[in-house]
Amino acid sequence: MLYFLLLGNCHILKAQAINDDCFSATELTNVRSWCSSNGFFNNFSATPSGYGPATCFSSSGHDVWFSFTAIATDITILVKPGSLQKPEIALYAGICQGTIGELNCKSNLVTGGALELYKGGLFPGTVYLIRVQGEDASEGTFDLCLDNYFPPVKPGSDIITASVLCDKSSFIVQNVTGSGSVPNEFKDAPCLADGFTNSETNSTWFKWTCKDAGSLTFVLTPLNAPDDLDFALYELNGDLNTTNRTLLRCEAASCKGQTGLKEGATDISEPPNCDKGQDNWLAPVQLEAGKNYLLGINNFTIGGNGFRIEFGGTSTFEGPVADFEILSDTVFCREEQIGIKDLSHNSTGTIEKIQWIFGQDATPSIDSIQGDKTISYLKRGQKFIVQTVTSDKGCVVSTIKPVEIQCCGPLHEMNLYSDTTITLGDSVDLHAEAFLEGNQIFYFWEPPGLIQCQGCPANNIKTFHDQVIVVKATDQYNCEAKDSIQIRVDVKRPIFFPNVFSPNYDGINDRFTGYGNFVVRTIDYLRIFNRWGALVWEGRNIPANDEKYGWDGTFKGREVNPDVYVYIAKVTFIDDQSFIYEGSITVVR
């Protein structure tokens, strides 16, 4: 239940970006291989955060905030600068109304350009915060890209330490450094081997068993765009532990950018360089059920940067099945008991390890025993249940399902007093009172540019235009109440120009000017003309009510004759609106 009380004087703050503060962070709902459009975000008019600069930031600057709910354990965040040339980014966990902790921070103050931040070990279902600003408090536009994923077991640089893949889920390898303990493992791949030097520089290896026969395609995207990625694809002549293999595809062309297998390509091998006819792409491969395959990827470029891999085609990879069923429904109340039926299995082997992640406000938050579960959640919101299964062959597969948790208590009604009207230049005190399931209540007011105290139940609002004020109250259980009030502004512009004055130096009515109250910002100009249309006097940027800046009844240093004159004035008011006033003034002596 939320009440507004009208009380009644203050000043206006400068306009701010809507996501200028941690608690007003812009929510990013798509976190799997998502990018914003060009120049979609900016930090114009943002103010320095009260948290102080992040550890890698150049200063406290014009930072803006974003939030996302993790749906997997690893996240890669990319900031692509538009007019914001040298971005800085930090990732946080915690609650804005309480404590937040920095998880990672990246800047590229020397090179500029795109900026990438990676963090593993996230807790699916938990809300995280992203903070972006420019070097030395600069402003500009930028794009954001997010990729939240479950990585496979970290691959090694030798065939015997290859990562076993269970399915075709896309993932990112952050870096590939060195050729491992067994050198030159690409010696049987003619496009990569030159016969004189070690063809394996920065390698990583993957292997899998085909479950359903069909085509295989994939796309390799270097994390550092200019890097040269090469690869060799093999069929293993035996089980997953053998190194005996037959080469199927070999790609060593140095055409920069993406590479892989794709429909429409016809080459089965491309040698080094980027000669005519080479395009970095080879023909798809037809996989056979039950057979084992090996993929070696080599970053020929010095630097050890990683890559993203996305699989396609009609074939499938063999592995355990991570699966469960949420009983009864997918919408529950806070602290309600939720039943989960475990459906995980492995038809081609055994499950050696299982991990459940329910969320930080769940009871329990994690579990490592196979079987059915009963859990509950303390806070409202969309939650994610994650099940990760590891097979006896060492491959890891995960599945995630959402659960919606609601505040079901009776204290969520809204009562609101009627809208109010103020006179231009005045302000009004608003007091919001929320009754929610919890008692630790934070009040977020919109629009933020008019607000002095975010989080407070009361604010003094000064506006020069009709305005809707919205307040959202949130308690420690994330329960919410929201309401709004309309402030109408009665626009009155009191400005007065006399029609007669007597410049006779008696100290009374000796100068001609305009008069008004505090809503008059300035008289931009005041011009006096005689009856023949000649300009007699002009004043600019005149404060209202101050006669010493007005016309003294002279022209070129000589007193004008008693007569009727014409004035034209432009007046600007505190709401930035300007108007022209004109009339006649009689000079008497």
N, C-alpha and C positions, 0 to 999 in steps of 0.2 A: 504494500500500500504506500503510495508516494503522494505527499501533499506539498503544494507550493503556497507560501505565505508572502504577501506583498508587504514590504517594509518601506524605504526611500532614501547617494551623491558620491560620485567618484570620477576617475579618469579612464580613458580607453587605452588599451595596449595595442602595440603594432600587430598587424596581420601576421598569422603564422600558418605554416603548412599543417594540414590536418594530422599528419603523422610526425609532428615535431617532437613529441614526447613518447617515452617508453609505453605509457599506459594508453596511448592513442595509436599504437602501431598498426600499420596497414596489414590486414591478414592476407597471406598468400595461401590459397586453398589447393592449388595444383603444384605438387612438389616432385613429381616424377617426370624427369626429362622435359621440363617446361622453361620457356623463355618469354619475357615480355616483348612487346613490339618496340621498334626503334624509338629511343628518346621518351619512353612512356613515363619514367619517373624523374623527379628532380628534387633538389633541396633548396629551391628559391625561398627566401624569407624565413628559413628555419633558424632557430636560435640555439645557442649552446646548451647541451644537456646538463642537468644538475648532477650527473654521475661522474663528471670529470672525464678527461680524455682516456680512451682505451690505451693499452700498453704500447701499441705500435703507432698510435695517432700522432700527428705532428703538433696538434694543439686541440683545445676545445673549440669546435667549429660549428658549422651549420649542418648538424647531424639530423638524419631522419631515420625512422624505425619501422621495421617490418616484423611480422610474426608468422610462424608456421607450426603445424602439428606434425611431428615426425611419424612416418609410416614405415620406416626401416632404420637400420642402425648407422648407415653411413650417409653423409651429405657432402656434395660438392656445390659450392655457390660461386657463380661467376658474375662479376660486375664489368659490364662493357661500357666504357665512357663515351658519352656524346660530347657535350660541351664541358662536362666535368672531366678535365683531362687526367688528373691523378687521384683516383679514388682511394679511400681507405675503408676497410670493412672489419667488423668485429662480430663474433657470435657469442650469445649469452644464454644461460639457463637461469630460471628463477622467476619470481613474481615482481612486477613493477611496483606494486604497492608495498612490497616487502624488501627482499634482498635478491639481487641478481649477481651472477658470477660469470666472469669472462672465460670462455672455453677456447677461443682461438682468435687471432688478430693478424691481419695481413695489410701491407701497404706496398706500393711500388713507386716510392718518391723519386727514384733515380730514372727509371725507364718509362714510367707512365704506361698507358695502354691497358688492355684487359687485365683484370685482377681475379685470381682464383683462391678460394679458401676451402680447405677440406677438414672434416672432423668425423672421426669414427666413434663408435661406442655410444651413440644416441639411444635414448629410451623411447621406443615407439609409443605413441599416444601422448607424449609430453610436448608442451608448447615451448618453442625456442624463439629467441629474439635475434634479429639482424640489425646492425647499426651501420649506416653508410654516411660518409662525409667526404669532402675533398681536402687535398693538402692545403694547409695554412688557411683554413676556413673559406676556401673557394666555393663557388656555386656553379650549378650547371645541370644538365640532363644526363641520364644514364639508363642502361637496361640491366635487368636482373635475370639470371638463369639459375634454376635449382634442379638438382638431380639427387633424389633420396632413394637409396637402394640397399639391398643385402649383397655384400661381396661374397665371392667364393672363398674357400681357404686360400690364403695368400700363396700365389704361385712362386716356385723357385726358378732359378736360372739354369737348371739342369733338367733333363728329361725325367730322371728318377725322382725329382721333387716337384713334378708337374702337378697342378691343381686339377682334381677330378670334378668335372661339371655334371650336375644332376639334371639340369633343364636348360632352356634357352633364355632365361632371364638376362637382361642386359646388366652390365656392371662397369665399373671404372677401376683400372689399375693405376694407382697414383704415381708410381715411379718404377723404372726398370734400370737397375744399375749393375753393370758387370756381366760376365759370361759364365759365372758359376765356377765350380771346381772341375768340371769336365769341359775342356775347351773345344772349339770348332765342331759343335754338334750339327752344324749345317753343311758339313763337308760333302754329304750325299745329295745336296740340293744345288744343282749346277748354276742356277741363276744367282745364288748367293756366294758360292765358293769360287775364289780366284786361283786357288792352288798354291799361293805363296804366303798369304797372311791368314790370320784367324778371322773367319767371316762372321763370327758371333761376337758382338760388341756389348749390347745392352739387351739381354734376352729374357723372355718369360715363356712358360710352357703350360699347355692345357691338354687334358685328355678326357675322353668320354666313351660310353658304350651306346650304340644306336639301338633304340627300342623299336620304333616304327620306321620302316624304310621310307625314303623320300629324298627330296632335294635339300641341299644345305646352301644357304647364303649367309654372309655376314658383312658388317661395315665396321672398319677400324677408323676411329677419329682421334688424331693426336691431340693431347691436351694443349700442347704448344703448336699452333697451327703450322709453322714452317718445318716441323720435324719430318724426317723421312722414315716411314714405317715400312718394313719388309716382313714377309711371312713365308712359311712353308707348311703345307698340310699333308699329313701322311695317313695311311692305313697301317695299324699295328698288326704284325703277323703273329698273333697270340693274344694273351690276356693283357690287362692294363699294366702289368708289371714288366713286360718285355720292352726292350729297346730296338728289337728287330722290326723294321718298318719298310714300307713301300711309298715312294713319293707320289702324291696325286696332283699337287699344285705348287708352283714356286713363283713368288712375286718379289722382284728387287728393283723395279723401276723407281727412279728418284723424282717422279712427278709429285710435288708436295701436296699435302692435304690428305683427304680420306682415301682408303684403299680397301680391298676385300674381294669377295665373290658376289656377283650380282647377275640377275636375269638380263639377257641380251648380250653379255660379254661372251667372247668366243675363245680368247687366249687361255692356254693352260699354264703358260710361263711367260714372264717378261724379264729380260736381263737388265742390268744397271743402266743408268742414264735415263733420259726421258725423250727418246728418239721418236721420230714420226711413226704413228701407229700404236704407241704406248699410251695408256691412259690410267694406269694404276689399278685396273680391274681385270679379274679373271672370271672364267665361266663357273657356274655352280657345279657342285659335286653331288652325285646320287649315292646316298649312304645306304648300306645294307643292314637289315635287322640282325642284332647279335654281334656285329663286328665292332672293333674298337678303333678309335681314331686319335690322332695327335696333332696339335697345332702349336707351332713355334712362332713367336712374334719377336722381331728384333728392331729396336730403335737405332738406326744407323747414325743418327745425329748425336753428337756429344752433348751431354746435359742430363740424360737419364729421365726425361719426362715420360709420363705415362700416357694412357690412351683410354678411350671408351670403346666397348665392343657391344654390338647389337646383332643378334642372330635372327635369321629368317629361314624360309623354306618349309617344306611339308614334313620333313623328318622330325623325330623326337629323340630326346636323350633319356637313357635309362637311369632311374634313381628312385629313392623312396618317395612316398607321397605324404606331404604334410597337409593334414586336413582335420577339421573339427566342425561341430555343429553347435550353434548357440540355441539352447532349448527355449521353448515357449514363445519368444519374441526377440526383437532387436532393440526395443525401447523399454527402459526400466527406470524406476525411481532411484534416487540416492539411497544407498545403504540397503537396497533390495538384493536378496540372494539371486544370483544368476547361475544357472546350470550349463555346463559345457560338456558335450560328448566328444571324446577323443576318437578320431577316425584315421589317425596316422597308420601307415603300414609300409612294408617293403616286400614286394612279391618276388624280388630276385636276390634277396639276401636278408640281412637283419638290420634293425635299428640299434645303433650303438649308443646314441645319445639323443636326448630330447630336451629342449628348453622352451619354457613358456614365459612370455613377457606380457603382463596384464596392464601395467601402468603404475606410476609413482603413487597415485592416490587410491590404488586398488588394494584389497585385502584378499589373498596375498598379492604382492607386486610381481613376484617371479616364482617359478616352480621348475624342477628338473626331473620330475617323475612322470612316466607315461601313464595315461589313464584319464578318466573323467574328472572334472574339476567343479568346484563351487566357489564363486568369487562375489565381491561387491565393490562398489565405488563410492567415495566420499563426496566427490564434486560433480556438478552438472557439466555437460558438454559431450562432444563426440569422443569416444575412446576407441583404442585399437588393441585387439588381442592378436598376439604374434606367436606362432608355433614354428620352431626351427628344429629340423630333424637331421642328424648325421648318420650316414649309412656305414656299413662295415667296410666299404670300399673307400671311405674318406670323403665322399661328396656331401655337400650341405645344401638343403633346400628349405625355404621358408614360405609360410602363407600368413596372410593378415586379413582380419575381418573387423568391421566397425561395429560399435555398440553405442547407442544414444542414451545418455543418462539425463534425466529431467529432475527438476525441483518440484516435488508433488505436494508440498505443504500448503496450508490454506492462506499463507500470508503473501499473496502476490496480486492483490487488487490495487487499483490506481484511482485516487481521488485528486482532482485538480481544481483549484480556484479559477475563476473566469479570467479572460484576457484583460490586459490593462492598457491604458493610454497615457503617454507622457508628452510634455511639451518639448519641442526641439531645444536641446541643450541640457535637459534635465536627465536624471538617472533614477533607477528604481532598484530597491533591494529585493532579491528573491531568495527564499529559503525553501529547500527541498527536504522532505523527511520520508525515508523509506523504511518499511517494515518487511524484512526478509527472514529467511530461516536462520541466518547467522547474524551476529551483532557487530562484526568488523566490516563496516560499509564504506566503500569508496564511491565518490560522486564524480562522474565525468560529464562536463558541460560542453555543449556545442552552440555556436561556432567558437573555437578556441581563441580566436583573436579578440573576443570581447571579454574573456574570462581572466580574472585576477588570481583565482585560487582553485586550481584543479584538485579534486579530491575532497574539497570542503562542501558542507551542506548548504552554505550561504554564499552568495556573490552579489556584488553591486554591478548592475548592468547599465552602461551608457551607450546608446545607439542613436544615430541621426536618421535612420531609416526604419521602416516597419521591419520587424525581425521576429523569427521564430527561435526560441531558446529551447533546446532539448537537453534533458538530464537523464543519464543512465546510471542507476545505482547497482553496484555489484558487491556481494558479500564474500566471505572467505570460502564459501562452497560454490562460488561462481554463479549463484542464483542472481537473477536480475529483475529489476523493475525499471520502467522507462516511461517518461511522460514529457509533455512539451507545453509551452505557454507562448501566446502571441503578444508581442509588445507593438502597439501602434504609436506612431509619432505624429502629434498634432503640430504641423509645421506653421509657425508664425514668425514673420520676419519684420520686426518693428524697426523701421528706419524713417527718420524725419529730416526734411530739409526746410528751413524757414522760408517764407516768401517775402521777407523784408529784413534789412539790417541797416545799421547807422554807423558807418566807420568814422566817427567824430572824436575818437580817442578819449572818450569819457569812461572807458573801462566796462561799458555795458553794450553788448551786441555789436562789438567792433569788427568782428570777422565772421565770414560765412563758411559753414561746413555742415556735415551731416551728423545726426545724433541717433543713437540706438543703444540696445543693451548688449550683453556679452555674446549674443549669437552673431553679432557683426564681427567678422574677422578683420577686414580692412576695406577701405575705400580705395579701389585700385587706381582710379583717376577721377578727378573732378575738374570739369572744363566750364569756363564762363565765356559767353559770346555776347557782343552788343547787338543792337537791333538790325545792323547791316550784315551780321553773320561773321564778323571778324573775331578771332580768338583773342580774348582780353587776358585770360589767366588760365594756367593749368597746374594742378598739383597731383602727385602720384604717391601711392602707398601711404595714404593718410589714415591715421587712427581716428576712429569715430570719437566724437564728444570732446576733442581737443582743439579749441579754437585757434591756438597759436600756429597750427598747420593749415588753416583755412585762408580764404581770400580776404585781403585787407582793404579792398575797394580802390586799388591803384592799378594803373596801366603804364608800364615802362617808367615806374618811379613817380608818376604824377597821379593825383587824385582824379577819379573819374567823376563826371557830372552826375547829379541825381537823375536817375532814369530807370527803365525796366530792362533787365538783362535776362538771358536764358542760360540755364545750367544743364549739363549732362553728366551723370555720374555712373560709374560701374562699381557695384558693391559685391563682395564675396563674403559668404556666411560660413559658419563653422562646419557645415556639411559639404563644403567645397562647391556649393551652387552659387553662380553669379547672376546678377540681374542688373538691367539698365534702368536708371531713374532720370527723369527730366522734368523741368518746370521753369517757372520764372521767378526772379528775385528782384525786388525794388530797392534801389539804393536811395536812402534819405540822409540828409545832413542837417 
